[in-house]
């Protein structure tokens, strides 16, 4: 049976004390699935690939993902971001085909200031929800990085998610969706790389996220309920505190 691995990437813009909690949850959800941690500054994880301060843009994301892909030896890869809470069922997925990128459609958004959650069944295809065969992803990101290095605005023609937008610069691959048993949570805060408002228009506002529970007006309590041993194992003490944007830190 094909084996699985995870590429986690971060630009280290979040407070490390908060990012550490999200990483601990990721490790619990991943179970025995190995994780490669790619960052711009050293983090207390192994193996940690530190690429240095290369900026915060689409090319830097490409570089970090590719570094992680090259260091993995597994057949299948999941991409993981520093502000997403992953449910274990996300990593149960097995891509049926080797030539298609798959995206988990079971995702909720969570406002870190208010605890307001939202969902949108029409919103499909985010890097944080991607799974595919690793070799396919590596070929794609090598091609994408080569285009960036030639000064081509890859995003204009192909967007940021592999296979989602068809253009004439990169090889066009197929995409499909999967739906994990329980949702992942994409935390929205003032430092998100993608600034789109996930709480208006076609987004359906909800007070409770399936499996995870009620979040509306209790973001701090919600995160606190998840931390358990996670924060203590980060060596930041037992009390999780929050700044005005809801991004956690400890004292």
TORKOL-4160 file (C-alpha; in steps of 0.2 Angstrom, whole numbers, padded with zeros to 4 digits, m for minus):
251
<pt num="1" X="0000" Y="0000" Z="0000"/>
<pt num="2" X="0007" Y="0017" Z="m0004"/>
<pt num="3" X="0014" Y="0027" Z="0011"/>
<pt num="4" X="0009" Y="0045" Z="0016"/>
<pt num="5" X="0019" Y="0060" Z="0022"/>
<pt num="6" X="0016" Y="0078" Z="0026"/>
<pt num="7" X="0024" Y="0094" Z="0021"/>
<pt num="8" X="0021" Y="0108" Z="0034"/>
<pt num="9" X="0027" Y="0125" Z="0028"/>
<pt num="10" X="0027" Y="0142" Z="0037"/>
<pt num="11" X="0035" Y="0159" Z="0035"/>
<pt num="12" X="0036" Y="0161" Z="0054"/>
<pt num="13" X="0025" Y="0176" Z="0054"/>
<pt num="14" X="0014" Y="0169" Z="0068"/>
<pt num="15" X="0019" Y="0170" Z="0086"/>
<pt num="16" X="0029" Y="0154" Z="0089"/>
<pt num="17" X="0019" Y="0150" Z="0105"/>
<pt num="18" X="0003" Y="0149" Z="0095"/>
<pt num="19" X="0011" Y="0141" Z="0080"/>
<pt num="20" X="0018" Y="0128" Z="0092"/>
<pt num="21" X="0000" Y="0123" Z="0098"/>
<pt num="22" X="m0006" Y="0121" Z="0080"/>
<pt num="23" X="0009" Y="0110" Z="0076"/>
<pt num="24" X="0006" Y="0099" Z="0091"/>
<pt num="25" X="m0012" Y="0097" Z="0085"/>
<pt num="26" X="m0006" Y="0092" Z="0068"/>
<pt num="27" X="0006" Y="0079" Z="0075"/>
<pt num="28" X="m0008" Y="0071" Z="0085"/>
<pt num="29" X="m0019" Y="0071" Z="0070"/>
<pt num="30" X="m0006" Y="0064" Z="0059"/>
<pt num="31" X="m0002" Y="0049" Z="0070"/>
<pt num="32" X="0011" Y="0039" Z="0062"/>
<pt num="33" X="0012" Y="0049" Z="0046"/>
<pt num="34" X="0029" Y="0057" Z="0045"/>
<pt num="35" X="0030" Y="0076" Z="0044"/>
<pt num="36" X="0044" Y="0087" Z="0036"/>
<pt num="37" X="0044" Y="0104" Z="0044"/>
<pt num="38" X="0049" Y="0118" Z="0032"/>
<pt num="39" X="0052" Y="0135" Z="0039"/>
<pt num="40" X="0061" Y="0152" Z="0037"/>
<pt num="41" X="0067" Y="0152" Z="0055"/>
<pt num="42" X="0072" Y="0137" Z="0065"/>
<pt num="43" X="0057" Y="0129" Z="0075"/>
<pt num="44" X="0058" Y="0115" Z="0088"/>
<pt num="45" X="0053" Y="0101" Z="0076"/>
<pt num="46" X="0062" Y="0087" Z="0067"/>
<pt num="47" X="0066" Y="0086" Z="0053"/>
<pt num="48" X="0066" Y="0105" Z="0051"/>
<pt num="49" X="0072" Y="0112" Z="0035"/>
<pt num="50" X="0076" Y="0130" Z="0037"/>
<pt num="51" X="0076" Y="0140" Z="0020"/>
<pt num="52" X="0081" Y="0157" Z="0028"/>
<pt num="53" X="0071" Y="0173" Z="0026"/>
<pt num="54" X="0065" Y="0172" Z="0008"/>
<pt num="55" X="0050" Y="0183" Z="0009"/>
<pt num="56" X="0032" Y="0180" Z="0010"/>
<pt num="57" X="0025" Y="0178" Z="m0008"/>
<pt num="58" X="0019" Y="0165" Z="m0020"/>
<pt num="59" X="0037" Y="0161" Z="m0025"/>
<pt num="60" X="0043" Y="0158" Z="m0007"/>
<pt num="61" X="0028" Y="0146" Z="m0004"/>
<pt num="62" X="0033" Y="0137" Z="m0020"/>
<pt num="63" X="0051" Y="0135" Z="m0014"/>
<pt num="64" X="0047" Y="0129" Z="0003"/>
<pt num="65" X="0034" Y="0116" Z="m0003"/>
<pt num="66" X="0047" Y="0110" Z="m0015"/>
<pt num="67" X="0060" Y="0108" Z="m0002"/>
<pt num="68" X="0048" Y="0098" Z="0008"/>
<pt num="69" X="0043" Y="0087" Z="m0006"/>
<pt num="70" X="0062" Y="0083" Z="m0010"/>
<pt num="71" X="0065" Y="0078" Z="0007"/>
<pt num="72" X="0051" Y="0066" Z="0008"/>
<pt num="73" X="0052" Y="0048" Z="0002"/>
<pt num="74" X="0034" Y="0044" Z="0004"/>
<pt num="75" X="0022" Y="0040" Z="m0011"/>
<pt num="76" X="0008" Y="0052" Z="m0006"/>
<pt num="77" X="0009" Y="0069" Z="0001"/>
<pt num="78" X="m0002" Y="0081" Z="0011"/>
<pt num="79" X="0002" Y="0099" Z="0012"/>
<pt num="80" X="m0001" Y="0108" Z="0029"/>
<pt num="81" X="m0001" Y="0126" Z="0034"/>
<pt num="82" X="0003" Y="0134" Z="0050"/>
<pt num="83" X="m0014" Y="0141" Z="0054"/>
<pt num="84" X="m0025" Y="0126" Z="0050"/>
<pt num="85" X="m0032" Y="0114" Z="0063"/>
<pt num="86" X="m0032" Y="0097" Z="0054"/>
<pt num="87" X="m0044" Y="0082" Z="0059"/>
<pt num="88" X="m0036" Y="0065" Z="0059"/>
<pt num="89" X="m0049" Y="0059" Z="0046"/>
<pt num="90" X="m0041" Y="0072" Z="0033"/>
<pt num="91" X="m0025" Y="0060" Z="0033"/>
<pt num="92" X="m0036" Y="0044" Z="0030"/>
<pt num="93" X="m0038" Y="0049" Z="0012"/>
<pt num="94" X="m0029" Y="0039" Z="m0002"/>
<pt num="95" X="m0028" Y="0047" Z="m0019"/>
<pt num="96" X="m0036" Y="0035" Z="m0032"/>
<pt num="97" X="m0025" Y="0041" Z="m0046"/>
<pt num="98" X="m0007" Y="0046" Z="m0048"/>
<pt num="99" X="m0010" Y="0060" Z="m0060"/>
<pt num="100" X="m0023" Y="0071" Z="m0051"/>
<pt num="101" X="m0022" Y="0083" Z="m0037"/>
<pt num="102" X="m0035" Y="0081" Z="m0024"/>
<pt num="103" X="m0043" Y="0094" Z="m0012"/>
<pt num="104" X="m0052" Y="0091" Z="0004"/>
<pt num="105" X="m0069" Y="0100" Z="0003"/>
<pt num="106" X="m0074" Y="0098" Z="0021"/>
<pt num="107" X="m0067" Y="0114" Z="0028"/>
<pt num="108" X="m0073" Y="0128" Z="0040"/>
<pt num="109" X="m0067" Y="0145" Z="0043"/>
<pt num="110" X="m0065" Y="0152" Z="0060"/>
<pt num="111" X="m0063" Y="0171" Z="0065"/>
<pt num="112" X="m0050" Y="0172" Z="0078"/>
<pt num="113" X="m0057" Y="0188" Z="0085"/>
<pt num="114" X="m0075" Y="0183" Z="0087"/>
<pt num="115" X="m0076" Y="0164" Z="0086"/>
<pt num="116" X="m0088" Y="0166" Z="0071"/>
<pt num="117" X="m0087" Y="0151" Z="0060"/>
<pt num="118" X="m0092" Y="0149" Z="0042"/>
<pt num="119" X="m0094" Y="0136" Z="0028"/>
<pt num="120" X="m0096" Y="0136" Z="0009"/>
<pt num="121" X="m0099" Y="0121" Z="m0001"/>
<pt num="122" X="m0094" Y="0130" Z="m0017"/>
<pt num="123" X="m0077" Y="0135" Z="m0011"/>
<pt num="124" X="m0065" Y="0122" Z="m0018"/>
<pt num="125" X="m0047" Y="0120" Z="m0019"/>
<pt num="126" X="m0035" Y="0127" Z="m0006"/>
<pt num="127" X="m0016" Y="0122" Z="m0004"/>
<pt num="128" X="m0019" Y="0118" Z="0014"/>
<pt num="129" X="m0031" Y="0105" Z="0009"/>
<pt num="130" X="m0021" Y="0097" Z="m0005"/>
<pt num="131" X="m0016" Y="0079" Z="m0006"/>
<pt num="132" X="m0008" Y="0070" Z="m0021"/>
<pt num="133" X="0006" Y="0058" Z="m0026"/>
<pt num="134" X="0022" Y="0066" Z="m0021"/>
<pt num="135" X="0031" Y="0064" Z="m0037"/>
<pt num="136" X="0017" Y="0073" Z="m0046"/>
<pt num="137" X="0018" Y="0087" Z="m0034"/>
<pt num="138" X="0037" Y="0088" Z="m0035"/>
<pt num="139" X="0036" Y="0088" Z="m0054"/>
<pt num="140" X="0023" Y="0102" Z="m0054"/>
<pt num="141" X="0032" Y="0113" Z="m0041"/>
<pt num="142" X="0049" Y="0111" Z="m0050"/>
<pt num="143" X="0040" Y="0117" Z="m0066"/>
<pt num="144" X="0032" Y="0131" Z="m0057"/>
<pt num="145" X="0048" Y="0137" Z="m0048"/>
<pt num="146" X="0057" Y="0137" Z="m0065"/>
<pt num="147" X="0044" Y="0148" Z="m0072"/>
<pt num="148" X="0045" Y="0160" Z="m0057"/>
<pt num="149" X="0064" Y="0160" Z="m0059"/>
<pt num="150" X="0062" Y="0166" Z="m0077"/>
<pt num="151" X="0051" Y="0181" Z="m0072"/>
<pt num="152" X="0035" Y="0173" Z="m0077"/>
<pt num="153" X="0019" Y="0178" Z="m0067"/>
<pt num="154" X="0014" Y="0160" Z="m0065"/>
<pt num="155" X="m0001" Y="0165" Z="m0053"/>
<pt num="156" X="m0009" Y="0176" Z="m0067"/>
<pt num="157" X="m0010" Y="0160" Z="m0079"/>
<pt num="158" X="m0011" Y="0146" Z="m0066"/>
<pt num="159" X="m0017" Y="0153" Z="m0050"/>
<pt num="160" X="m0009" Y="0146" Z="m0034"/>
<pt num="161" X="m0017" Y="0129" Z="m0033"/>
<pt num="162" X="m0010" Y="0115" Z="m0044"/>
<pt num="163" X="m0022" Y="0109" Z="m0057"/>
<pt num="164" X="m0036" Y="0122" Z="m0052"/>
<pt num="165" X="m0033" Y="0135" Z="m0065"/>
<pt num="166" X="m0029" Y="0130" Z="m0083"/>
<pt num="167" X="m0016" Y="0140" Z="m0092"/>
<pt num="168" X="m0002" Y="0139" Z="m0106"/>
<pt num="169" X="0013" Y="0140" Z="m0095"/>
<pt num="170" X="0013" Y="0125" Z="m0084"/>
<pt num="171" X="0007" Y="0107" Z="m0088"/>
<pt num="172" X="m0011" Y="0106" Z="m0084"/>
<pt num="173" X="m0016" Y="0092" Z="m0072"/>
<pt num="174" X="m0033" Y="0086" Z="m0067"/>
<pt num="175" X="m0041" Y="0089" Z="m0050"/>
<pt num="176" X="m0054" Y="0081" Z="m0040"/>
<pt num="177" X="m0061" Y="0083" Z="m0022"/>
<pt num="178" X="m0063" Y="0072" Z="m0007"/>
<pt num="179" X="m0073" Y="0075" Z="0009"/>
<pt num="180" X="m0066" Y="0069" Z="0025"/>
<pt num="181" X="m0077" Y="0062" Z="0039"/>
<pt num="182" X="m0074" Y="0078" Z="0049"/>
<pt num="183" X="m0069" Y="0095" Z="0044"/>
<pt num="184" X="m0053" Y="0105" Z="0046"/>
<pt num="185" X="m0053" Y="0122" Z="0053"/>
<pt num="186" X="m0045" Y="0137" Z="0043"/>
<pt num="187" X="m0041" Y="0151" Z="0056"/>
<pt num="188" X="m0044" Y="0168" Z="0049"/>
<pt num="189" X="m0033" Y="0182" Z="0057"/>
<pt num="190" X="m0025" Y="0198" Z="0052"/>
<pt num="191" X="m0009" Y="0189" Z="0046"/>
<pt num="192" X="m0017" Y="0177" Z="0033"/>
<pt num="193" X="m0008" Y="0177" Z="0017"/>
<pt num="194" X="m0025" Y="0176" Z="0008"/>
<pt num="195" X="m0035" Y="0191" Z="0013"/>
<pt num="196" X="m0052" Y="0186" Z="0007"/>
<pt num="197" X="m0067" Y="0189" Z="0018"/>
<pt num="198" X="m0074" Y="0171" Z="0022"/>
<pt num="199" X="m0089" Y="0178" Z="0032"/>
<pt num="200" X="m0100" Y="0186" Z="0019"/>
<pt num="201" X="m0108" Y="0183" Z="0002"/>
<pt num="202" X="m0110" Y="0164" Z="m0001"/>
<pt num="203" X="m0102" Y="0159" Z="0016"/>
<pt num="204" X="m0114" Y="0152" Z="0028"/>
<pt num="205" X="m0112" Y="0158" Z="0046"/>
<pt num="206" X="m0113" Y="0145" Z="0059"/>
<pt num="207" X="m0110" Y="0145" Z="0078"/>
<pt num="208" X="m0104" Y="0127" Z="0079"/>
<pt num="209" X="m0092" Y="0117" Z="0069"/>
<pt num="210" X="m0096" Y="0098" Z="0067"/>
<pt num="211" X="m0085" Y="0087" Z="0079"/>
<pt num="212" X="m0076" Y="0102" Z="0086"/>
<pt num="213" X="m0090" Y="0111" Z="0095"/>
<pt num="214" X="m0096" Y="0128" Z="0097"/>
<pt num="215" X="m0084" Y="0142" Z="0093"/>
<pt num="216" X="m0096" Y="0158" Z="0092"/>
<pt num="217" X="m0091" Y="0171" Z="0106"/>
<pt num="218" X="m0079" Y="0158" Z="0114"/>
<pt num="219" X="m0063" Y="0157" Z="0103"/>
<pt num="220" X="m0051" Y="0158" Z="0117"/>
<pt num="221" X="m0061" Y="0144" Z="0127"/>
<pt num="222" X="m0061" Y="0134" Z="0111"/>
<pt num="223" X="m0043" Y="0135" Z="0108"/>
<pt num="224" X="m0040" Y="0132" Z="0126"/>
<pt num="225" X="m0050" Y="0116" Z="0126"/>
<pt num="226" X="m0039" Y="0109" Z="0112"/>
<pt num="227" X="m0022" Y="0113" Z="0120"/>
<pt num="228" X="m0022" Y="0100" Z="0133"/>
<pt num="229" X="m0004" Y="0093" Z="0134"/>
<pt num="230" X="0000" Y="0103" Z="0118"/>
<pt num="231" X="0004" Y="0120" Z="0126"/>
<pt num="232" X="0013" Y="0112" Z="0141"/>
<pt num="233" X="0024" Y="0102" Z="0129"/>
<pt num="234" X="0028" Y="0118" Z="0120"/>
<pt num="235" X="0036" Y="0124" Z="0137"/>
<pt num="236" X="0026" Y="0140" Z="0137"/>
<pt num="237" X="0017" Y="0136" Z="0153"/>
<pt num="238" X="m0001" Y="0131" Z="0156"/>
<pt num="239" X="m0011" Y="0148" Z="0152"/>
<pt num="240" X="m0015" Y="0152" Z="0134"/>
<pt num="241" X="m0017" Y="0171" Z="0131"/>
<pt num="242" X="m0023" Y="0181" Z="0116"/>
<pt num="243" X="m0019" Y="0197" Z="0108"/>
<pt num="244" X="m0032" Y="0209" Z="0100"/>
<pt num="245" X="m0032" Y="0198" Z="0084"/>
<pt num="246" X="m0035" Y="0182" Z="0094"/>
<pt num="247" X="m0018" Y="0175" Z="0089"/>
<pt num="248" X="m0012" Y="0165" Z="0104"/>
<pt num="249" X="0003" Y="0168" Z="0115"/>
<pt num="250" X="0008" Y="0163" Z="0132"/>
<pt num="251" X="0016" Y="0171" Z="0147"/>
